Amino acid sequence: MDIPNQITIKTEVQYLRGVGPKRGQILKSYGISNIGDLIRNFPRKYLDRTNVKNINQIKINEQVVIIGTVKSFGLKYLKKGKYFQLNISDETGFIQCIWFHGISWISEKFKEGDNIAVFGKVEFYKGYRIIHPEFDLLENSKDPSNTGQIIPLYASNNLFKKVSLDSRAIRKLIHNALNQVYLIKDHFSEHFLKKEALLSLDKSIRIVHQPNSNDDLKSAYYRLKFDEYFFLQLVLAINKYQLSNFKGKKFIELGDYAIKMYKSLDFKLTNAQIRVMREIRKDLAMDKPMNRLVQGDVGCGKTIIAMLTSAIIVGNDSQVAIMAPTEILAEQHFESFFEFCSKLNIKCKLLIGNLKQNQKNQIYEDLENGRIQIIVGTHALIQEKVKFKNLELVVVDEQHRFGVEQRKNLITKGKHVNILSMTATPIPRTLTFAIHGDMDLSWIDELPQNRIPIKTSVIESKKIDSVYTLMKNEMDKGRFCFIVFPIIEESDKIDAEAAESAYENFKKNIFKEYTLGFLHGKLKKESKTQIMEQVNNGEIQCLISTTVVEVGINNPNATVMVIENAERFGLTQLHQLRGRIGRGKFQSYCFLIQRKKTEQSFKRLSIIEKHIDGFKISDEDLKLRGPGEFLGTKQHGHISSKLLDIVNDGKIMRHARTRAFEIIENDPKLIKSQNLKKKLLQDYRHMLEFINIG
């Protein structure tokens, strides 16, 4: 193998000493192709050896680092299970390290005589011990790195296990790479770095992997986080600038359709809805396209906002497209729109994947010649065959569940169309600015008047009979109930079978005197439609369902929501499920059945029990799960870095946003900033929604 004379961050990882072709191929298949990818595998945490203590110096409840020798280890058994115990000694005493989880993995890590550094909180039970300590195996007892250093610990995930790399081996590879790479070039100028008090990129990466002090680490991470926020905001700034320079059709007049629709409403708009409609009308009256996101809690009345906005567009001889992420949600929107459109003689159609081909062909033809004024659909709307005569408004529901390319494919079917995005997922405002900073934002922070708050309770499984009794009482009064089971992606078959088994038990035993239905994702469309109709007309009294019920069912007679294995759901998902009830004039109840009780699950479910404000819940959910999992960023594609901490990075984010928007305002094509442009096109091209700057 010919090894390059000079290793740079672009050098293939196989050429690094200690990797080789076989390891290199496996690393490449997981996205680590070159040295740059490797050195951006940042530590998951650090073991601070600058304050090492002897065992005879430690105190109970103190966080300590101890360096010693492995004397013995093995499994220990209790009545309720087993644990792994590691016994360590230094010249002054003994201490136990104990793990209750991940035993099979941890038990393979040690051998007697190993030199080890451990870090954790000291307890006392039949001697000193540390539960689930951080640890680092050392080269030997005379290793100079044993004391006086901050040592990075790397995640030895499935990828690195496949190539037999633990934290220590990963650290060696990265140190080897940094020693051979002469300089990591910066995309910021020296003048910019000095002005913004930022470390260089080269220095920041070296400090993160080879820190000398905690202060150095803070400065290095500030720079690396600034980079990621900066480029995210640079994308948003470019998109916003470009949109602001598009010329669009003005919609100054309300038109007959919007006036008639407003007058036909049998309820009064809330102050928040009126405020949002004013913001939208102001956007539409300008000569540039609207790009607005409307956020609102479950049941706050976003759909009527979309309908009134659509009526303004149609009243000015233009077309509207409404895209929803699921067929159930698309059908619900269509039913809502069709009810109003039919009264006003507006032609509204539904386009989803499983329509017959002759029906699709007719829709394609009617859209292209302008006979269809409003089209509601799923991803089917972005197909090449779908063409419009004069598309002027695109409404995207639950925007974060679509990829950038999917939204772009629909938006470009018109010329400089207006965009109205909606979400019932209450995204915390900090996160909203981070990922939707190119949009104008509206919040519907007020529920319809006379809405009775839902009573929410966390219930242990042994008290479930009292819930069933209440459900029977509600159904006897003519009310409707839900029982929802989780479907977890990795084990959806097992979970679906559990839900079906429970349905049979409810049907034959617990609720044998009542009419039940079973709804799950594998059902054919005809069966789903039939069940929905039975729910709406009262033929079904209780629906047993998987999480397909999360969105798309709107029954004002629904008063009970029972969520099984509630600890397996995210907080925002629980809140949205709860939003399926409490839409009518009756008191409603949500029961969170906790089958597996842990400290974490108790804390999470208590948040839902105490709060009905979706934004408060989403703040807590973000803190617990992080932005990637919170949004489901497989499709979202914005924030996936493990480096970022949206909850606590407000200062860095604001700093980066200000500078990014300033640069685009003064240099929108990045002509004066070629290094930034190169980096942007290399790593963020997929996020440029409306334009291509290179």
Order of alpha helices (4+ residues) and beta strands (2+ residues): alpha-alpha-beta-beta-beta-beta-alpha-beta-beta-beta-beta-alpha-alpha-alpha-alpha-alpha-alpha-alpha-beta-alpha-beta-alpha-beta-alpha-beta-beta-alpha-beta-alpha-beta-beta-alpha-beta-alpha-beta-alpha-beta-beta-alpha-beta-alpha-alpha-alpha-alpha-alpha
